[in-house]
Amino acid sequence: MPNMIRVRPTQDGTYTVYLGTTVLISGLSRLQAERYEAAFPIQRPDFSADAAQP
């Protein structure tokens, strides 16, 4: 998925947030990176609606 947001650790102990292959922000603590990821305004797929269909 090209628009997948993810958090990756770096060698210096900080974390980087990516959108696909693009770096959005780097040099964060794990907590900061996870909060940034959670607040990022991307519509994530809602698979629960698909499960409700017969």
C-alpha positions in Angstrom: 0.0 0.0 0.0 1.7 3.2 -1.1 -0.2 5.4 1.4 0.4 3.3 4.4 1.7 5.2 7.4 4.2 3.5 9.6 6.8 4.1 12.4 10.3 2.8 12.1 13.2 2.9 14.7 16.5 4.5 13.6 20.0 3.6 14.6 20.3 6.6 17.0 17.3 5.4 19.1 14.8 7.8 17.7 11.8 7.0 15.5 10.8 8.1 12.0 7.2 8.3 10.6 6.7 7.4 7.0 3.9 7.7 4.5 4.7 5.1 1.9 8.3 5.9 1.1 8.1 9.5 2.1 9.5 10.6 5.5 7.0 12.8 7.3 8.9 13.4 10.5 12.0 12.0 12.2 13.9 12.3 15.5 10.9 11.5 17.7 10.6 9.4 20.8 8.5 6.3 20.4 5.6 7.9 22.2 5.7 11.0 20.0 5.9 8.9 16.8 2.9 6.7 17.8 0.9 9.8 18.7 1.8 11.4 15.4 0.8 8.2 13.6 -2.5 8.0 15.4 -3.4 11.7 14.7 -2.4 11.6 11.0 -5.5 12.3 8.9 -5.6 9.3 6.6 -8.7 7.4 6.1 -8.0 3.8 7.2 -10.1 1.0 5.7 -13.1 0.0 7.7 -13.4 -3.7 7.3 -16.2 -4.0 9.8 -18.7 -2.6 7.2 -17.6 -5.3 4.7 -18.2 -8.0 7.3 -21.8 -6.9 7.8 -22.6 -7.4 4.1 -24.2 -10.8 3.3 
